[in-house]
Amino acid sequence: MIKRLFLVFVVALVAIAAIGAAQKVTMQFWLYGGSGANGQRNHDFVDKWNAANPNIQVVITDQVWDTIFEHFQTAAMSGALPDAARIHAPFINAFGAKGGYLEPLDNFADFKQVKALYVNGLIDACAFGGKYWGLPSTPILFAMLTNPAVFQKAGVAKPNDRTWKWPEWKATIKRLTKDLNGDGTPDQYGYGIMGGELGGHAYRISPLTFLAGGVMSDDKMTKSMLNTAPWIEVVQMLADMNLKDKSLEPGYLTDNYTETSAKFATDRIAMSIEGPWYPGMIRGIAKDENKNIWTLDMPKPDKITGPGVPGTLADGSAVVIAKSSKYKKEAWEFIKFMTGAEFDAGYTDAAGGGLPCVKVTYNLPAWKTFEGYDAYGSLAPNCRPWPYHPALVEITRDVIAQVTLRAIKGDMSVKDAMADIDKKVNEILARK
């Protein structure tokens, strides 16, 4: 693998040199969401590219993450797109397969060899409509973040996260819920997330449903697939935890992210579905740089009941080429450089803000120092993103989250909740 990567790198350098000798060009690169160490590394690598390629200069411009969709689409409609950009990966469906604003990377002669360098689940997250529209960058994966202090106080051993299934996970959550002071009210709970932030709630139900093969809709996004076994089983499991086992932290239904994180940091919550950013954030809240946190693999269902590829939720970025670019060949060499092995090695440091995308990075000694490396290495190959739809926020926040919370709270049955979700999402998908 390393030898093949070296050969691809050499070929890329030769191609870059040939292009640079032919003409002198200036390309524009928009970096959406370039903050902290991650943003600085992107700027540093653009500088490195420019130093090595005097005839192919790149101008990097930072853009606002929160308005990617509107900003990029407006630029596309007015003919003002850059040559390349790092965007939110789910948007490449709307911009590429549907909008026609992006260059399909399958058009490049060496794409097959380049594609093989990336982790399967992460590169496949950039594919829609039978084409690949970007190279993955800065992904996050949702894992089971756990607080060992709560386990210790409850006398519960660390689970074997390579083999645990949903029934064991649910039973462990119940055992972790303890009345330590003997006043009749639990002082710690086995599980909690921010039900008060609806988008966050939906993003922490879906990893479980995705692991059972759950999908949001059919491939053409014309029919809801939410009233199906994976979704029903997960919502019923959470409702049982709350109503029968009493093992969900009560704030699950109303807390925002700050409130839930504070409870995790102060040993009131044992487990929450989060990502690689979480340990550092929790230690900051706890004001304890040495606070122990386990990053565990996700518990799996007893069987796969949905049509999707089983895997946890992935969210992240993709580096794309605009269809309107006059320098597509140059842009292709550039985006390979900006997502390749040298750049990717930076993600062996948690401060990088994401996880590796290139297969060989997972074999580097430095990767073994990344907190939760074994869990993320296990989850990465089969991860899946939300399929982008123009009404995705409405579907996840205003329908899935709101209605499932009512079922978990006990205001309606899971059966009625899932039927209601299906009806509302079908109405959204039917809009013209």
Secondary structure, DSSP 8 states (H G I E B T S, - for coil): -HHHHHHHHHHHHHHHHHHHHH--EEEEEEEET--HHHHHHHHHHHHHHHHH-TTEEEEEEEE-GGGHHHHHHHHHHTT---SEEEEEGGGHIIIIIIT--B--GGGSTTHHHHHTTB-HHHHHTTEETTEE--EEEEEEE-EEEE-HHHHHHHT-----TTT-BHHHHHHHHHHH-B-SSSSSS-SBBSB---TTSHHHHHHHHHHHHHHTT--SB-TTS-SB--SSHHHHHHHHHHHHIIIII--B-GGGGT--HHHHHHHHHTTSB-EEEE-TTHHHHHHHHHT-TT---EEE---B-SS--SSS----BEEEEEEEEBTT-S-HHHHHHHHHHHHSHHHHGGGGSGGGSS---BGGGGGSGGGGGSTTHHHHHHHGGG-B-----TTHHIIIIIIIIHHHHHHHHTSS-HHHHHHHHHHHHHHHHT--
